């Protein structure tokens, strides 16, 4: 009798955007592709690859002009 290697089901690694069950925001976990797509649609989690691309795009944007600390309530002349 031959031994047959059954490969494990392919999992998609997701990054949680908000709490979900036992997972907290920022946690990573692996799920089957259909479950990962469902969580993305419900805006619970996104695939790690997409989260990394979004972070790179956000890092490329110039920082918003913030007022100098301590001048929030000062009169603007």
C-alpha positions, 0 to 999 in steps of 0.5 A, a space after each residue: 500500500 502506497 503512502 499518499 501525501 495529502 497537502 494541507 489546504 492552502 490558507 490565506 493570511 489575513 490582518 484583522 482591522 477590528 476585533 473578531 471572535 478571539 482575534 484583536 485588531 492587528 492580529 494575523 491568522 490563516 483562513 481558507 480563501 473563501 472565508 478570507 474573502 468573506 471577512 474582506 467583504 465585511 471589512 473585518 480583515 484584509 489579506 496581508 499582501 493588500 495591507 502591505 501595499 496599502 501601507 506602502 502607498 500611505 508611506 509615499 504620501 507627504 505628511 499633512 501640514 500640522 501646526 507647530 506644537 503649542 500654537 493650537 489656540 493661538 491667534 493667527 495673524 
